Amino acid sequence: MQLASTATHFRLRQFLSLTKPRVVSLIVFCAVIGMFLAVPGMVPPKLLLAATIGIWLVAGAAAAVNCLVEQRIDAVMTRTRARPLPRGELTSLQTLAFAGAVGGTGLLMLYTLVNPLTMWLTFGTFIGYAVVYTVLLKPMTPQNIVIGGASGAMPPVLGWAAVTGDVAPEALLLFLIIFAWTPPHFWALALYRTADFAKAGLPMLPVTHGHRFTRLYVLLYTLVLFASALLPFAYGMSGWLYLAAALVLNGIFLGYAARLYVSYSDALARRTFRYSIAYLAALFAALLVDHHFFA
């Protein structure tokens, strides 16, 4: 009995790891922020729960498909070789069945308990990440993360649509922030993982154009992000609290990007990557606090 319980627990952890929980948690966080920014008061609890779970399930399914498609690449990269598929702990058929069941359940929840628009937008996001980015863009062009970043920028739009049933300009501003954030966020990782990507044969920017070129693009995109992050205030979507937070958070990010360009080190690239994750969470949290307590 104890052995069976341990084996079941281990297998559940393997399936859970396919969904990339840390990545998906940030996706869901941004979607929830989108929900709360769409209304002046509270989001109805049942709607909040259904939309959150539905988006979480579909995002997890997209991550599982990514693991399925890239299992041979994952096997040669230090960062990913411990995933269940490269280690032979799960089969391709098991992964495909898991992704289909989880994703299908999420889409059904969104259609029946939220609204059809959210379901279709979430399905489009799934296709954008699992097919357009993973299958087509990632192995073909060093601009993969720029073009494919559109699917990663969708969560606040999904959250907004879940509550309102439409897509407003404010939701598109949130989309733009994440879209501009994605390149410097990912390229910071790619800089200190260049050898891994080269070994896997992936045309990431540091592999195809070198470190200095990539560091320049990190700096330029961070400037674009800085401007994008100020748009909610300029549009009248936020107040002075958000503006102050945006100036501080973007100033720190810009400082990291400038230091990367001038005096690169792998340790600095790692810190920049970690900060970029905290940056996005803090920026959206500041926007939420400003919206509900200082509007």
C-alpha positions in Angstrom: 0.0 0.0 0.0 2.8 2.4 0.9 4.7 1.6 -2.3 1.6 2.1 -4.4 0.9 5.5 -2.7 4.5 6.6 -3.3 4.5 5.5 -6.9 1.2 7.4 -7.5 2.5 10.5 -5.8 5.7 10.3 -8.0 3.7 9.9 -11.2 1.4 12.9 -10.3 4.5 15.0 -9.7 5.8 14.0 -13.2 2.6 15.1 -14.8 2.6 18.3 -12.8 6.1 19.1 -13.9 5.0 18.9 -17.6 2.8 22.0 -16.9 5.8 24.1 -15.9 4.1 25.3 -12.7 6.4 28.3 -12.0 5.9 29.7 -15.5 2.1 29.0 -15.5 1.7 30.7 -12.1 3.0 34.0 -13.5 0.6 33.6 -16.5 -2.3 33.0 -14.2 -1.3 35.9 -11.9 -1.4 38.2 -14.9 -4.8 36.9 -16.0 -6.2 37.4 -12.5 -4.9 41.0 -12.5 -6.7 41.5 -15.7 -9.9 40.3 -14.2 -9.7 42.7 -11.2 -8.6 45.7 -13.3 -11.7 45.2 -15.6 -14.1 46.1 -12.8 -14.3 48.8 -10.2 -15.2 46.4 -7.4 -14.9 42.7 -6.7 -15.0 39.9 -9.3 -17.8 37.5 -8.6 -16.2 34.6 -6.8 -17.6 31.8 -9.0 -16.5 33.6 -12.1 -13.1 34.3 -10.7 -12.6 30.6 -9.7 -13.8 29.2 -13.0 -11.8 31.6 -15.1 -8.6 31.1 -13.1 -8.8 27.3 -13.2 -9.8 27.2 -16.8 -6.9 29.5 -17.9 -4.5 27.6 -15.6 -5.5 24.2 -17.2 -5.1 25.4 -20.8 -1.8 27.1 -20.0 -0.6 23.9 -18.4 -1.7 21.9 -21.4 0.2 24.2 -23.7 3.3 23.7 -21.6 2.9 20.0 -21.8 2.7 20.1 -25.6 5.9 22.2 -25.6 7.6 19.5 -23.5 6.3 16.9 -26.0 7.5 18.7 -29.1 10.9 19.6 -27.6 11.8 16.4 -25.8 14.8 15.7 -28.0 16.0 19.3 -27.5 15.4 19.1 -23.8 17.5 16.0 -23.6 20.7 17.9 -24.6 20.2 21.0 -22.6 21.4 21.3 -19.0 18.4 23.4 -18.0 15.8 20.9 -19.2 17.3 17.4 -19.4 15.8 16.4 -16.0 12.2 16.8 -17.4 10.1 13.6 -17.4 10.1 13.0 -21.2 13.9 13.2 -21.7 14.4 10.9 -18.7 11.9 8.4 -20.1 9.7 8.6 -17.1 6.6 9.5 -19.2 5.9 8.5 -22.8 4.8 10.8 -25.7 1.4 9.1 -25.7 0.9 9.7 -22.0 1.9 13.3 -22.4 -0.4 13.9 -25.4 -3.3 12.3 -23.6 -2.6 14.4 -20.5 -2.4 17.6 -22.5 -5.6 16.8 -24.3 -7.5 16.0 -21.2 -6.3 19.0 -19.2 -6.6 21.4 -22.0 -10.0 20.1 -23.1 -11.3 20.4 -19.5 -10.0 24.0 -19.3 -11.6 25.0 -22.5 -14.9 23.4 -21.6 -14.9 25.2 -18.2 -14.2 28.6 -19.9 -17.0 28.0 -22.5 -19.7 26.9 -20.1 -18.8 28.8 -16.9 -17.2 32.0 -18.2 -18.0 33.0 -21.8 -17.3 31.8 -25.3 -15.0 34.8 -26.1 -12.6 33.9 -23.3 -12.6 30.2 -24.5 -11.8 31.2 -28.1 -9.1 33.7 -27.0 -7.6 31.1 -24.7 -7.6 28.5 -27.5 -6.0 30.9 -29.8 -3.3 31.6 -27.2 -2.8 27.8 -26.9 -2.3 27.5 -30.6 0.0 30.5 -30.6 2.3 29.0 -28.0 2.1 25.3 -28.6 2.1 25.4 -32.4 3.2 28.7 -33.9 6.0 29.5 -31.4 7.1 25.9 -30.4 6.8 24.2 -33.7 7.3 27.0 -36.3 9.1 30.0 -34.9 11.5 28.7 -32.2 13.6 26.4 -34.5 13.5 28.9 -37.5 14.3 32.5 -36.5 16.2 34.4 -33.8 13.1 36.7 -33.6 11.1 33.7 -32.3 10.6 35.2 -28.8 9.6 38.6 -30.2 6.9 37.2 -32.5 5.9 34.4 -30.3 5.7 36.8 -27.3 2.3 37.7 -28.5 0.8 34.5 -27.1 2.6 35.0 -23.8 1.2 38.5 -23.5 -2.4 37.4 -23.7 -3.2 36.5 -20.1 -4.4 39.9 -18.9 -6.6 40.1 -22.1 -8.0 36.7 -21.2 -8.8 37.9 -17.7 -10.4 41.0 -18.9 -12.5 39.2 -21.4 -13.6 36.7 -18.7 -15.2 39.4 -16.6 -16.5 41.9 -19.3 -17.1 39.7 -22.3 -15.1 42.0 -24.5 -11.5 43.3 -25.1 -11.1 47.0 -24.1 -8.1 49.3 -24.9 -7.0 49.0 -21.3 -6.6 45.3 -21.8 -4.4 45.9 -24.9 -2.2 48.2 -22.9 -1.5 45.3 -20.5 -0.9 43.1 -23.5 1.7 45.6 -24.8 3.6 45.7 -21.5 4.1 42.0 -21.4 4.8 41.9 -25.1 7.6 44.5 -24.6 8.8 42.7 -21.4 9.3 39.3 -23.0 12.4 39.9 -25.2 14.6 41.4 -22.4 13.3 38.8 -20.0 14.1 35.8 -22.2 17.3 37.1 -23.8 18.8 37.6 -20.3 18.3 33.9 -19.8 19.6 33.1 -23.3 22.8 35.1 -22.7 23.9 32.8 -19.9 22.5 29.7 -21.5 24.0 30.4 -25.0 26.0 27.2 -25.1 22.9 25.1 -24.2 20.9 26.7 -27.1 23.8 26.3 -29.5 24.1 22.6 -28.6 20.4 22.1 -29.1 20.6 23.8 -32.6 18.1 26.6 -31.7 18.7 30.0 -33.4 18.4 32.1 -30.3 19.7 35.7 -30.7 23.0 35.2 -28.8 23.7 32.1 -30.9 23.1 33.7 -34.3 24.2 37.3 -33.6 26.5 37.1 -30.6 26.5 38.4 -27.1 27.1 42.1 -27.7 24.4 42.4 -30.3 21.9 40.6 -27.9 22.9 42.9 -25.0 22.2 45.9 -27.2 18.8 44.5 -28.0 18.1 43.8 -24.3 18.9 47.5 -23.6 16.7 48.8 -26.5 13.7 46.6 -25.6 14.0 47.6 -22.0 13.6 51.2 -23.2 10.6 50.2 -25.2 9.3 48.5 -22.0 9.9 51.6 -20.0 7.7 53.6 -22.4 5.0 51.0 -22.6 4.8 50.7 -18.8 4.0 54.5 -18.6 1.0 54.2 -21.0 -1.6 53.1 -18.3 -0.9 56.4 -16.5 -0.9 58.4 -19.8 -4.2 56.8 -20.8 -5.9 57.6 -17.5 -6.0 54.0 -16.4 -4.0 54.5 -13.3 -2.9 57.2 -10.8 0.2 58.5 -9.2 0.9 55.5 -7.1 1.3 53.3 -10.2 3.4 56.0 -12.0 5.8 56.1 -9.1 6.1 52.3 -9.0 6.6 52.1 -12.7 9.3 54.7 -12.7 11.2 52.9 -9.9 10.8 49.4 -11.3 11.7 50.4 -14.8 14.6 52.4 -13.6 16.0 49.4 -11.9 15.4 47.2 -14.9 17.1 49.8 -17.2 20.0 49.8 -14.8 20.4 46.1 -15.1 20.2 46.3 -18.9 22.8 49.1 -19.1 25.2 47.1 -16.9 24.7 44.0 -19.0 25.6 46.0 -22.1 28.7 47.7 -20.6 30.1 45.0 -18.3 28.6 41.6 -19.0 28.8 38.6 -16.7 26.8 35.4 -16.5 26.0 36.2 -12.8 24.6 39.6 -13.8 22.5 38.0 -16.6 21.0 35.6 -14.0 20.2 38.5 -11.7 18.6 40.4 -14.6 16.5 37.4 -15.5 15.4 36.9 -11.9 14.6 40.6 -11.5 12.5 40.6 -14.7 10.1 38.1 -13.1 9.8 40.1 -9.9 9.5 43.2 -12.0 6.4 42.1 -13.9 4.7 40.8 -10.8 5.4 44.0 -8.9 4.3 46.3 -11.7 1.0 44.5 -12.1 0.4 44.4 -8.4 1.1 48.2 -8.2 -1.5 48.7 -11.0 -4.0 46.6 -9.1 -3.5 48.4 -5.8 -3.7 51.8 -7.5 -6.9 50.8 -9.3 -8.8 49.5 -6.3 -7.5 51.7 -3.4 -6.4 55.0 -5.0 -8.8 55.5 -7.9 
